[in-house]
């Protein structure tokens, strides 16, 4: 059973042409074969293991949707999540300090939207205080003793991080002291440093005993510390998605080599056990994984990602290091329409009318018509298909008892409502098509 709130969240988002922020599992057509293996790997992360996955697929195959669907499942398993778009200018992969900064900016939990860092850290300090107060020998009427005990417990929890990145615990200590004394400016500056922001005020850094900005090497130590804080705050781990990693193919040669080596370093760190509780996912096109300008530029990385895709895609193992997304075809698009039609119908006041007037044959016709106007590119059709289905067809069928989409609806695609990829797929500014 789907709650009315979840149903409304999905339907309203599709009506606007956006991806719902929740409920993706309700219409994740074609992803069932991955569920069991991915849930097992999420449990590995919950048990303080670490997992790495690579997701491959052509443009329009649904890599970003897959990543967000996985993030939704991860949150239900208690993980925090962060999705990062890799780009040459804003988030180059070889600058791990920038990747870490984007990670924190997009950090979210089941209870807190991005950026959740402040809530996570404040919740962590509250948890430390509760742990200290739970000790029989501690008296809760001595604020100074409580502060000292909390600081000692913090240093104990972060001992492993302090060996490689002492500035992380120093900044946390400074942040807590600034909050306690009401020094909001220093507290905000140190929180910004913990988030990887550059150009933090020197006075705030001196107050905490921190030197310089967070660099490439300290970024990994901060990620290690963040995982500890998340775990102590009641979160089971962290899912990090590095999306559109194929952009590495278009950068200058030396930058590409650095980015590929940074990826190899991340994979090796995950395998070494340095990041318990981390689920790292990268997404890219087949050309990136198989072509001469991608991972094969760095043989050690190619060896780590090697997966045999010589067999029929039906027999791909969901436990392999690489997962292959086959993308949409017309049957899948029609199946997606049926899922959304049924979801809409189950919350409708006229379910029988919905079923009768928007039958399976009509859904297939609508899918064919929209795909045809997008140059046959099914991969770019789902968003506009679902928007037209909900806003132009299902809403009218529910509101007007004499509306028949076969007689009264004319499909139009206007460039003003299309995304860049959708617009590029059709050469006409406006297309009108009568459906049979």
MARBATOR-749884 format. One record per residue: residue in one letter; x, y, z of N, C-alpha, C in turn. Coordinates in steps of 0.001 Angstrom, whole numbers, padded with zeros to 6 digits, always signed. Layout:
# MARBATOR-749884
AXYZXYZXYZ
...
END
This chain:
# MARBATOR-749884
X+000842-001195+000000+000000+000000+000000+000880+001249+000000
X+000486+002214-000834+001218+003475-000930+000421+004547-000205
X+001084+005275+000679+000385+006304+001442-000009+007449+000511
X-001074+008166+000844-001482+009311+000013-000392+010365-000116
X+000404+010547+000940+001464+011562+000890+002538+011161-000114
X+002962+009891-000084+003976+009436-001036+003447+009519-002464
X+002199+009104-002646+001613+009152-003982+001557+010592-004487
X+001120+011498-003638+001008+012895-004043+002378+013493-004341
X+003375+013135-003557+004731+013645-003787+005229+013258-005175
X+005028+012003-005544+005491+011519-006848+004695+012154-007979
X+003374+012126-007882+002524+012641-008959+002747+014138-009168
X+002847+014898-008081+003051+016347-008207+004374+016661-008884
X+005428+015912-008530+006737+016149-009156+006703+015820-010642
X+006090+014703-010998+006011+014326-012408+005182+015337-013197
X+004153+015872-012572+003329+016893-013227+004167+018135-013551
X+005132+018457-012695+006017+019598-012934+007181+019245-013850
X+007368+017961-014108+008493+017548-014940+009791+017437-014184
X+009724+017215-012866+010928+017085-012053+011012+015683-011455
X+012197+015360-010944+012394+014065-010295+011909+014173-008854
X+011014+013299-008408+010544+013362-007017+011702+013219-006041
X+011614+013916-004913+012674+013810-003905+012524+012538-003070
X+011415+011852-003228+011195+010585-002526+010207+009760-003342
X+010186+008455-003056+009241+007582-003732+009719+007061-005065
X+011015+007145-005344+011529+006669-006630+011309+005171-006811
X+011259+004435-005700+011049+002992-005806+009675+002653-006374
X+008752+003611-006345+007408+003350-006846+007368+003217-008361
X+008366+003784-009057+008366+003671-010515+009759+003388-011078
X+010536+002612-010323+011884+002238-010760+011804+001013-011667
X+011312+001223-012874+011123+000128-013821+012474-000403-014288
X+012648-001726-014208+013856-002357-014713+014993-002477-013716
X+014785-002009-012486+015865-002052-011500+015691-003167-010470
X+014652-003944-010584+014398-004998-009601+015561-005979-009494
X+016234-006226-010612+017307-007232-010591+018496-006803-009751
X+018588-005508-009428+019711-005026-008625+019396-004986-007126
X+018118-005067-006773+017718-004775-005394+018404-005671-004371
X+018335-006962-004563+018842-007894-003554+020333-007703-003308
X+021123-007632-004395+022577-007491-004243+022934-006152-003600
X+022269-005082-004015+022584-003768-003455+022171-003678-001991
X+021046-004277-001643+020639-004287-000238+021638-005061+000616
X+022178-006151+000075+023223-006894+000791+024455-006023+001000
X+024814-005259-000022+025995-004408+000098+025745-003227+001030
X+024513-002735+001070+024181-001709+002050+024325-002254+003473
X+023955-003508+003667+024121-004112+004982+025597-004316+005327
X+026417-004561+004314+027868-004619+004545+028377-003289+005078
X+027882-002198+004497+028272-000862+004958+027759-000610+006364
X+026521-001008+006636+025951-000839+007978+026803-001566+009014
X+027378-002709+008622+028230-003496+009521+029671-002993+009524
X+029866-001736+009085+031170-001058+009084+032139-001617+008046
X+031589-002182+007008+032407-002512+005859+032434-001331+004908
X+033032-001508+003732+033093-000468+002707+032859-001121+001356
X+032180-000399+000461+031795-000961-000834+032092+000064-001921
X+032540-000435-003069+032728+000411-004252+031954-000188-005419
X+031249+000663-006174+030514+000230-007351+030724+001239-008475
X+030785+000722-009713+030800+001560-010907+029550+001244-011711
X+028847+002284-012150+027616+002118-012920+027860+002684-014314
X+027632+001860-015331+027878+002286-016706+026591+002281-017511
X+026504+003222-018428+025332+003298-019297+025470+004480-020225
X+024859+004368-021395+024889+005475-022342+024086+006648-021797
X+024246+007816-022443+023437+008970-022075+021957+008619-022229
X+021164+008929-021197+019750+008618-021225+019401+007236-020717
X+020397+006490-020244+020119+005139-019751+019604+005133-018318
X+019653+006272-017643+019100+006354-016289+020126+006242-015181
X+021374+006626-015434+022411+006511-014395+022110+007416-013199
X+021712+008649-013474+021415+009566-012370+020191+009096-011590
X+019167+008611-012297+017995+008078-011607+018397+006885-010749
X+019239+006001-011287+019701+004843-010528+020404+005295-009251
X+021268+006302-009362+022015+006785-008201+021073+007341-007140
X+020047+008064-007552+019117+008648-006585+018187+007585-005998
X+017846+006609-006812+017069+005470-006305+017869+004716-005253
X+019163+004504-005513+020030+003839-004539+020170+004699-003288
X+020268+006015-003464+020379+006908-002307+019138+006823-001424
X+017983+006689-002042+016751+006554-001262+016764+005263-000448
X+017227+004181-001057+017333+002917-000328+018379+003027+000779
X+019463+003749+000504+020517+003923+001510+019988+004683+002723
X+019185+005712+002485+018629+006470+003614+017704+005607+004446
X+016952+004723+003794+016089+003826+004559+016908+002859+005393
X+018152+002590+004979+019044+001723+005754+019825+002508+006801
X+019564+003821+006904+020201+004629+007943+021432+005383+007502
X+021756+005386+006206+022953+006068+005732+022649+007530+005409
X+023664+008365+005526+023619+009699+004937+024045+009567+003479
X+023722+010558+002655+024051+010461+001239+024581+011787+000713
X+025316+011699-000400+025802+012898-001076+026039+012563-002538
X+025492+013380-003421+025667+013191-004866+026474+014348-005429
X+027558+014038-006143+028482+015053-006633+028589+014933-008147
X+028404+016057-008843+028585+016087-010288+030037+016455-010590
X+030760+015534-011216+032154+015798-011557+032190+016687-012798
X+032972+017757-012746+033119+018648-013901+034512+019244-013899
X+034950+019644-015088+036311+020162-015235+036513+021450-014462
X+035502+022317-014435+035680+023633-013833+035272+023687-012368
X+034128+023079-012021+033612+023227-010659+034075+022135-009707
X+034167+020902-010191+034553+019789-009313+035502+018844-010050
X+036747+019259-010264+037702+018349-010902+038066+017209-009956
X+038072+015996-010476+038257+014829-009614+039630+014804-008954
X+040656+015350-009620+041996+015251-009055+042200+016182-007866
X+041289+017107-007658+041375+017985-006488+040407+017454-005429
X+040913+016536-004621+040043+015862-003655+039501+016819-002602
X+040201+017919-002347+039675+018896-001395+038387+019526-001939
X+038332+019722-003266+037114+020258-003870+036008+019211-003870
X+036362+017970-004160+035377+016883-004115+034797+016767-002707
X+035659+016852-001692+035180+016790-000309+034254+017966-000005
X+034603+019156-000486+033753+020325-000235+032368+020134-000862
X+032329+019647-002092+031031+019383-002730+030267+018288-001982
X+030987+017290-001488+030362+016210-000712+029620+016791+000484
X+030283+017679+001203+029665+018262+002397+028510+019182+002017
X+028673+019944+000936+027596+020841+000504+026321+020072+000179
X+026469+018842-000303+025310+018046-000719+024968+016934+000273
X+025602+016983+001431+025358+015958+002447+023930+016073+002971
X+023218+014958+002946+021843+014951+003465+021587+013661+004228
X+020642+013730+005121+020215+012555+005873+018704+012418+005727
X+018160+011392+006323+016721+011191+006242+015960+012333+006908
X+016609+013003+007867+015936+014067+008610+016371+015471+008196
X+017541+015594+007540+018093+016920+007254+018469+017035+005779
X+018039+018120+005119+018413+018349+003724+019840+018880+003643
X+020400+018977+002441+021756+019548+002299+021767+021011+002724
X+022868+021471+003311+023959+020663+003817+023684+020343+005282
X+023795+019051+005599+023438+018577+006933+024608+018593+007900
X+025750+019164+007495+026948+019063+008335+026730+019658+009721
X+026165+020863+009804+025969+021492+011108+025103+020615+012011
X+024008+020114+011480+023106+019274+012284+023803+017993+012721
X+024602+017414+011829+025301+016178+012161+026322+016424+013266
X+027097+017496+013155+028131+017780+014162+027498+018138+015502
X+026478+018993+015476+025813+019356+016732+025177+018126+017377
X+024591+017260+016556+024028+016030+017091+025090+015117+017670
X+026273+015139+017059+027375+014308+017560+027825+014772+018941
X+027994+016086+019110+028399+016595+020420+027333+016296+021483
X+026073+016375+021081+025008+016025+022027+025116+014555+022425
X+025416+013695+021453+025575+012265+021745+026747+012030+022683
X+027856+012751+022455+029015+012606+023347+028646+013009+024769
X+027907+014098+024910+027492+014520+026250+026616+013469+026914
X+025692+012905+026141+024833+011860+026688+025652+010644+027119
X+026667+010287+026331+027515+009148+026686+028293+009419+027965
X+028757+010658+028113+029498+011018+029329+028569+010995+030541
X+027387+011580+030386+026440+011629+031503+025938+010250+031908
X+026016+009307+030975+025591+007948+031300+026582+007213+032179
X+027796+007752+032285+028790+007126+033154+028425+007359+034617
X+028423+006316+035442+028022+006473+036851+028899+007438+037630
X+030175+007529+037251+031101+008352+038030+030982+009834+037716
X+030203+010191+036715+030156+011600+036326+029002+012314+037014
X+029286+013518+037490+028261+014367+038106+027826+015411+037091
X+026521+015497+036840+026047+016396+035795+025883+017835+036264
X+026305+018149+037502+026176+019513+038003+027470+020298+037906
X+028479+019761+037223+029762+020439+037075+030017+020661+035588
X+029679+021871+035042+029832+022131+033602+031269+021983+033122
X+032240+022414+033927+033640+022326+033511+034077+020873+033386
X+033666+020051+034344+034030+018637+034281+033364+017964+033088
X+032107+018372+032793+031406+017804+031646+032116+018169+030350
X+032516+019436+030216+033210+019883+029008+034519+019136+028822
X+035263+018961+029917+036545+018249+029831+036332+016781+029461
X+035290+016162+030018+035022+014755+029726+034586+014567+028282
X+033778+015506+027779+033340+015428+026386+034519+015581+025443
X+035418+016508+025765+036596+016706+024922+037495+015479+024933
X+037635+014866+026091+038457+013653+026180+037841+012515+025365
X+036518+012392+025449+035847+011348+024673+035956+011624+023181
X+035862+012899+022786+036010+013265+021383+037386+012879+020863
X+038422+013192+021647+039783+012845+021226+039945+011334+021121
X+039299+010615+022010+039381+009156+021964+038724+008606+020698
X+037554+009133+020350+036842+008647+019168+037590+008991+017884
X+038287+010131+017883+038966+010581+016666+040461+010282+016679
X+040882+009382+017558+042320+009110+017686+042926+008644+016368
X+042201+007786+015639+042737+007287+014374+042872+008383+013343
X+041940+009320+013329+042001+010433+012387+043113+011397+012766
X+043283+011640+014056+044268+012607+014524+045690+012221+014141
X+045930+010925+013939+047279+010504+013568+047677+011022+012191
X+046704+011174+011300+047009+011640+009945+046511+013054+009680
X+045416+013453+010342+044835+014776+010100+044460+015412+011434
X+045456+015845+012216+045159+016415+013537+044327+017687+013467
X+044373+018378+012325+043624+019629+012210+042120+019398+012285
X+041657+018209+011918+040222+017942+011933+039684+017985+013359
X+040325+017267+014264+039862+017285+015655+040101+018642+016293
X+041178+019332+015890+041442+020667+016436+040336+021640+016029
X+039888+021558+014792+038817+022441+014335+037499+022120+015046
X+037221+020841+015269+036020+020464+016008+036064+020989+017436
X+037229+020833+018060+037382+021331+019425+037172+022849+019474
X+037770+023544+018498+037618+024998+018442+036180+025410+018181
X+035488+024658+017342+034081+024957+017045+033231+024829+018308
X+033459+023758+019060+032659+023549+020275+032951+024628+021313
X+034217+024975+021477+034573+026009+022456+033982+027362+022058
X+034010+027669+020755+033450+028941+020287+031946+028983+020515
X+031269+027862+020284+029838+027812+020547+029551+028010+022033
X+030365+027389+022869+030149+027474+024317+030339+028888+024844
X+031262+029640+024252+031545+031004+024708+030735+032054+023960
X+029894+031622+023029+029068+032564+022292+029784+033281+021176
X+030949+032799+020774+031709+033420+019680+031198+032851+018351
X+030116+033419+017861+029449+032892+016672+030328+033002+015439
X+031060+034100+015319+031888+034322+014130+032951+033232+013996
X+033647+032948+015100+034682+031907+015067+034065+030537+014818
X+032929+030271+015454+032270+028979+015270+031882+028767+013812
X+031316+029802+013180+030913+029683+011786+032125+029493+010873
X+033202+030182+011171+034405+030066+010353+035004+028669+010453
X+035028+028110+011642+035589+026765+011812+034684+025704+011202
X+033363+025933+011252+032463+025009+010574+032712+025047+009069
X+032978+026244+008541+033295+026367+007118+034588+025629+006794
X+035586+025709+007682+036839+024976+007441+036581+023474+007440
X+035782+022999+008382+035444+021569+008435+034686+021136+007178
X+033971+022076+006547+033249+021772+005315+034133+021873+004087
X+035409+022211+004276+036334+022286+003156+036334+023610+002426
X+035682+024629+002995+035635+025920+002328+037000+026609+002384
X+037432+027228+001282+038725+027919+001282+038616+029308+001901
X+039775+029897+002157+039865+031295+002606+039111+031563+003907
X+039223+030628+004849+038639+030840+006173+039492+031849+006932
X+038856+032711+007696+039566+033784+008409+040730+033237+009226
X+041864+033872+009097+043070+033421+009786+042900+033478+011301
X+042156+034467+011800+041971+034599+013252+041234+033383+013812
X+040242+032913+013092+039494+031740+013551+040379+030501+013524
X+041191+030368+012482+042077+029194+012402+043116+029225+013517
X+043631+030412+013808+044616+030519+014904+043983+030167+016243
X+042732+030564+016433+042058+030278+017699+041931+028781+017934
X+041844+028008+016857+041705+026557+016983+043031+025828+016786
X+044075+026561+016448+045361+025913+016200+045420+025199+014862
X+044667+025715+013884+044628+025111+012546+045398+025999+011586
X+046220+025377+010757+047015+026138+009797+046539+025882+008369
X+046356+026968+007630+046062+026859+006211+044699+026265+005904
X+044416+026212+004605+043168+025621+004142+043298+024109+004067
X+042156+023450+003980+042143+022001+003841+042689+021641+002459
X+043676+020740+002405+044311+020406+001134+043925+019008+000667
X+044547+018589-000451+044241+017313-001098+044369+016138-000127
X+045436+016117+000657+045691+014976+001536+044812+015025+002784
X+044587+016222+003312+043743+016347+004497+042290+015998+004186
X+041890+016118+002912+040505+015834+002543+040126+014395+002878
X+041043+013458+002625+040748+012061+002935+040648+011842+004438
X+041485+012529+005199+041398+012433+006654+040094+013004+007179
X+039642+014111+006580+038366+014695+006993+037202+013774+006651
X+037281+013100+005499+036243+012130+005152+036221+010997+006169
X+037382+010556+006580+037475+009515+007605+036831+009986+008908
X+037109+011223+009286+036506+011775+010500+035010+011948+010379
X+034541+012377+009203+033112+012546+008991+032375+011224+009141
X+032977+010140+008675+032344+008824+008812+032200+008434+010281
X+033205+008766+011086+033126+008473+012530+032008+009280+013171
X+031924+010567+012824+030885+011424+013380+029500+010923+012987
X+029336+010539+011724+028044+010025+011273+027662+008761+012046
X+028621+007862+012210+028338+006606+012913+027956+006870+014360
X+028697+007748+015043+028392+008044+016439+027073+008801+016596
X+026644+009469+015517+025399+010237+015575+024179+009393+015247
X+024385+008102+015026+023263+007222+014767+023038+006885+013311
X+023937+007355+012438+023826+007022+011017+024695+005806+010717
X+024210+004958+009828+024885+003686+009564+026076+003807+008643
X+026216+004933+007973+027320+005106+007040+027032+006248+006095
X+027727+006263+004961+027613+007351+004001+027701+006796+002585
X+026710+007135+001757+026733+006822+000326+027192+008058-000418
X+028276+007932-001191+028786+009030-002004+028713+008620-003467
X+028045+009433-004276+027925+009183-005708+028728+010234-006460
X+029681+009791-007276+030424+010672-008173+029815+010487-009557
X+028950+011421-009936+028182+011292-011171+028915+011962-012336
X+028648+011467-013553+029195+012025-014790+030714+012052-014780
X+031295+010959-014343+032747+010908-014250+033405+010824-015622
X+032592+010566-016663+033143+010499-018015+033658+011853-018508
X+033358+012935-017781+033888+014246-018172+035410+014272-018138
X+036027+013319-017452+037488+013235-017449+038057+013058-018849
X+037274+012486-019760+037767+012256-021114+037992+013552-021879
X+037363+014635-021431+037394+015880-022201+038359+016909-021638
X+039112+016539-020616+040025+017503-020012+041430+017326-020574
X+042292+018261-020252+043681+018211-020703+044352+016929-020232
X+045299+016431-020992+045910+015132-020721+046451+014978-019318
X+047225+015981-018837+047819+015852-017507+046755+015885-016418
X+045678+016670-016635+044585+016724-015661+043845+015390-015637
X+043670+014784-016824+043006+013486-016897+043792+012442-016117
X+045112+012432-016293+045932+011450-015589+045810+011626-014079
X+045795+012872-013624+045652+013123-012187+044288+012659-011674
X+043245+012903-012466+041905+012489-012059+041776+010980-011983
X+042321+010279-012982+042279+008818-012969+043064+008258-011790
X+044183+008887-011480+044985+008410-010348+044269+008674-009023
X+043544+009797-008952+042765+010079-007738+041671+009028-007558
X+041061+008590-008664+040043+007561-008576+040662+006245-008100
X+041816+005906-008658+042502+004684-008210+042814+004760-006723
X+043259+005937-006277+043583+006110-004864+042341+005912-003990
X+041215+006469-004408+039977+006314-003637+039560+004845-003546
X+039634+004138-004674+039254+002722-004677+040166+001923-003755
X+041462+002212-003817+042411+001492-002959+042172+001788-001488
X+041825+003035-001176+041543+003391+000220+040288+002681+000718
X+039289+002557-000160+038081+001821+000221+038431+000361+000492
X+039227-000244-000405+039601-001649-000241+040481-001888+000975
X+041258-000871+001356+042188-001037+002482+041487-001020+003831
X+040233-000586+003869+039510-000509+005132+039636+000811+005840
X+040190+001828+005157+040355+003127+005813+039019+003818+006060
X+038005+003508+005232+036734+004209+005325+035588+003257+005672
X+035565+002712+006874+034432+001855+007254+033139+002657+007250
X+032122+002085+006600+030846+002781+006523+030679+003608+005268
X+031580+003470+004290+031485+004242+003051+031021+003347+001905
X+030037+003817+001168+029577+003183-000070+029868+004187-001178
X+030879+003917-001978+031308+004832-003033+030817+004331-004383
X+030125+005193-005124+029572+004844-006433+030059+005865-007454
X+030512+005384-008610+030819+006277-009721+029924+005905-010891
X+029553+006873-011710+028757+006599-012900+029474+007155-014117
X+029394+006431-015232+030048+006871-016453+029521+006132-017662
X+029908+006590-018833+029485+005966-020082+030391+004781-020402
X+029931+003853-021259+030795+002747-021681+032099+003225-022308
X+032049+004355-023033+033272+004874-023656+034317+005215-022605
X+033875+005678-021442+034830+005999-020390+035474+004740-019832
X+034685+003690-019653+035224+002466-019068+036007+001631-020084
X+035679+001756-021371+036283+000886-022374+037169+001612-023375
X+036992+002928-023538+037689+003665-024586+039109+004064-024220
X+039848+004571-025205+041264+004915-025001+041493+006153-024148
X+040472+007012-023988+040634+008227-023195+040070+008097-021786
X+039667+006878-021424+039096+006664-020105+040010+005902-019179
X+039447+004925-018475+040206+004237-017429+041394+003451-017988
X+041373+003116-019278+042483+002353-019841+043746+003190-019989
X+043627+004507-019769+044826+005347-019730+045671+005025-018505
X+045068+004404-017497+045784+004036-016275+045557+002546-016030
X+046450+001682-016494+046239+000236-016402+045876-000274-015009
X+046508+000215-013920+046095-000285-012592+044623-000017-012292
X+044104+001126-012766+042695+001433-012556+041821+000518-013408
X+042227+000298-014652+041470-000599-015533+041390-002000-014947
X+042459-002446-014319+042453-003780-013700+041454-003847-012560
X+041355-002788-011779+040438-002790-010638+038974-002755-011073
X+038717-002179-012257+037346-002033-012725+036939-003094-013744
X+037858-003989-014087+037602-004961-015155+036383-005821-014841
X+035457-005863-015809+034238-006676-015704+033922-007232-017082
X+033578-008499-017143+033278-009142-018421+031830-008892-018810
X+031647-008147-019909+030303-007899-020434+030109-008587-021779
X+030816-009675-021991+030721-010393-023250+029467-011232-023384
X+028800-011504-022283+027580-012321-022330+026352-011434-022480
X+025224-012061-022678+023950-011346-022770+023719-010560-021486
X+023200-009330-021617+023011-008468-020450+022055-009073-019421
X+021224-010033-019867+020323-010690-018910+021082-011439-017832
X+022330-011806-018138+023108-012615-017201+024189-011806-016484
X+024080-010476-016537+025016-009635-015779+024832-009886-014289
X+025943-010018-013582+025863-010216-012140+025743-008878-011429
X+024730-008676-010601+024609-007419-009856+025649-007292-008742
X+026451-008348-008533+027511-008267-007526+028853-007854-008135
X+028901-007699-009449+030146-007311-010116+030519-005880-009751
X+031778-005541-009957+032242-004198-009614+031599-003157-010525
X+031286-003540-011768+030566-002665-012679+029148-003185-012897
X+028192-002266-012906+026814-002599-013222+026457-001951-014552
X+025836-002722-015438+025478-002202-016760+023990-001881-016804
X+023679-000620-017144+022289-000210-017340+021985-000249-018827
X+020954-000957-019189+020627-001116-020608+019804+000034-021158
X+019241+000868-020290+018474+002017-020750+017052+001653-021139
X+016319+002662-021603+014914+002484-021933+014737+002061-023382
X+013720+001237-023600+013204+000980-024932+011695+001224-024860
X+011013+001093-025985+009576+001387-025992+008771+000497-025040
X+009050-000813-024967+008302-001622-023988+008490-001144-022550
X+009717-000754-022194+009949-000258-020834+009243+001069-020610
X+009234+001916-021642+008554+003201-021495+007057+002995-021303
X+006490+002057-022050+005079+001740-021855+004816+001166-020478
X+005735+000308-020001+005585-000264-018660+005655+000826-017601
X+006532+001808-017809+006624+002933-016880+005313+003710-016853
X+004728+003920-018018+003444+004600-018075+002363+003852-017323
X+002373+002523-017417+001361+001722-016715+001526+001834-015195
X+002779+001868-014744+003029+002009-013303+002472+003337-012796
X+002754+004417-013526+002284+005734-013090+000772+005837-013231
X+000192+005278-014309-001260+005275-014458-001928+004573-013280
X-001374+003424-012879-001969+002671-011765-001791+003418-010443
X-000637+004066-010282-000405+004847-009062-001401+005998-008978
X-001620+006669-010076-002586+007776-010131-004005+007254-009884
X-004337+006151-010543-005676+005576-010428-006015+005199-008987
X-005032+004641-008270-005292+004175-006908-005611+005322-005953
X-005259+006552-006325-005601+007696-005486-006684+008559-006096
X-007286+008080-007178-008272+008881-007892-009680+008624-007361
X-010540+009610-007556-011952+009461-007184-012739+008731-008274
X-012134+008585-009471-012808+007894-010582-011873+006838-011176
X-011489+005836-010398-010509+004858-010887-010969+004102-012128
X-012246+003791-012219-012726+003036-013377-012590+003850-014664
X-012848+005154-014578-012708+006010-015754-011250+006085-016192
X-010331+006174-015225-008894+006211-015537-008495+004943-016283
X-008923+003794-015771-008567+002523-016386-009130+002395-017791
X-010366+002844-017975-011029+002672-019261-010460+003588-020341
X-010210+004841-019993-009806+005814-021016-008297+005896-021224
X-007532+005489-020215-006066+005487-020365-005618+004033-020242
X-005975+003249-021232-005647+001829-021184-004225+001582-021666
X-003792+000336-021617-002414+000008-021976-002100+000385-023416
X-003058+000172-024311-002818+000482-025725-002577+001977-025915
X-003340+002814-025200-003129+004258-025326-001759+004665-024787
X-001368+004077-023675-000059+004395-023104+001059+004066-024087
X+000934+002950-024788+001945+002583-025778+001939+003561-026954
X+000746+003996-027377+000652+004967-028464+001299+006295-028075
X+001032+006748-026862+001623+008001-026392+003139+007886-026333
X+003651+006753-025853+005097+006535-025801+005702+006576-027200
X+005054+005935-028167+005560+005931-029538+005535+007334-030139
X+004470+008081-029878+004356+009418-030446+005434+010356-029903
X+005635+010348-028597+006635+011238-028007+008026+010832-028443
X+008311+009545-028427+009635+009077-028845+009899+009418-030305
X+008878+009297-031142+009047+009635-032543+009413+011086-032750
X+008835+011979-031958+009154+013397-032085+010492+013761-031454
X+011069+012828-030719+012411+013033-030143+013457+012247-030927
X+013182+012053-032201+014147+011392-033062+014354+009932-032750
X+013370+009317-032103+013502+007908-031756+014391+007643-030568
X+014828+008695-029881+015730+008538-028735+014898+008289-027477
X+014676+007015-027195+013835+006655-026053+014465+007111-024746
X+015794+007154-024705+016481+007485-023462+016174+008870-022933
X+015818+009813-023820+015518+011166-023356+014013+011396-023200
X+013205+010362-023441+011753+010527-023453+011058+010417-022096
X+011567+009669-021099+010768+009416-019900+010236+010649-019195
X+011052+011692-019025+010597+012857-018267+009397+013516-018940
X+009536+013824-020243+008446+014525-020921+007247+013603-021112
X+007498+012309-021281+006403+011344-021404+005547+011334-020135
X+006216+011257-018975+005470+011213-017720+004777+012539-017428
X+005414+013640-017807+004780+014941-017584+003514+015074-018423
X+003599+014698-019698+002415+014767-020559+001323+013815-020062
X+001732+012638-019652+000766+011650-019189-000013+012157-017981
X+000695+012721-016999+000032+013169-015772-000734+014470-015995
X-000030+015495-016510-000621+016833-016572-001646+016991-017687
X-001394+016366-018836-002269+016595-019991-003331+015519-020182
X-003073+014316-019663-004010+013223-019906-004745+012817-018626
X-004010+012314-017633-004659+011784-016436-005445+012849-015675
X-004867+014047-015535-005584+015108-014823-006899+015443-015518
X-006894+015505-016848-008106+015870-017581-009140+014744-017543
X-008659+013514-017624-009599+012393-017539-010296+012389-016181
X-009564+012702-015128-010171+012715-013801-011117+013895-013616
X-010769+015048-014174-011549+016258-013934-012781+016363-014822
X-012714+015825-016039-013818+015989-016994-014331+014613-017428
X-015575+014323-017083-016072+012978-017355-016252+012690-018843
X-016349+013746-019700-016511+013516-021124-015211+013674-021905
X-014088+013826-021200-012805+013962-021900-012297+012585-022314
X-011989+012462-023592-011413+011231-024134-010095+011598-024803
X-008962+011145-024285-007667+011566-024842-007486+011200-026309
X-008147+010154-026755-008015+009771-028164-008719+010770-029095
X-009769+011417-028587-010519+012354-029412-010152+013812-029166
X-009836+014135-027914-009735+015552-027534-008318+016023-027235
X-007365+015118-027253-006004+015538-026886-005097+015528-028106
X-004412+016643-028321-003414+016764-029378-002054+016944-028710
X-001151+016028-028966+000169+016089-028368+000980+017217-028983
X+001514+018094-028160+002397+019162-028627+003667+019155-027803
X+004774+019346-028483+006070+019490-027802+006615+020860-028145
X+006767+021685-027151+007284+023033-027336+008675+023110-026728
X+009587+023769-027415+010969+023841-026914+011036+024494-025540
X+010052+025331-025213+010074+025984-023913+009905+025032-022752
X+009335+023863-022993+009123+022892-021915+010132+021755-021962
X+011046+021782-022918+012004+020703-023077+013340+021059-022445
X+014021+020044-021940+015387+020238-021462+016313+020369-022667
X+017565+020674-022401+018535+020836-023490+018670+019556-024309
X+018764+018409-023626+018898+017135-024336+017642+016808-025136
X+016469+017079-024538+015219+016801-025240+015060+017708-026453
X+015416+018973-026290+015308+019912-027398+016255+019553-028531
X+017448+019079-028171+018420+018706-029194+017961+017500-030001
X+017075+016693-029426+016619+015488-030110+015576+015791-031172
X+014977+016972-031128+013982+017331-032138+014367+018642-032779
X+014195+018754-034078+014603+019954-034798+013471+020964-034925
X+012262+020577-034589+011114+021475-034746+010898+022291-033493
X+010472+023561-033659+010151+024398-032510+008842+023957-031871
X+007955+023481-032685+006662+023033-032139+006157+021895-033017
X+005735+020828-032384+005292+019648-033110+003869+019326-032689
X+003008+019121-033629+001624+018757-033336+001333+017408-033966
X+000743+016518-033178+000468+015161-033676-000842+014682-033096
X-001761+014296-033956-003041+013704-033508-002835+012234-033252
X-003201+011824-032065-003102+010413-031731-004346+009675-032220
X-004189+008447-032716-005355+007673-033151-006200+007247-031957
END
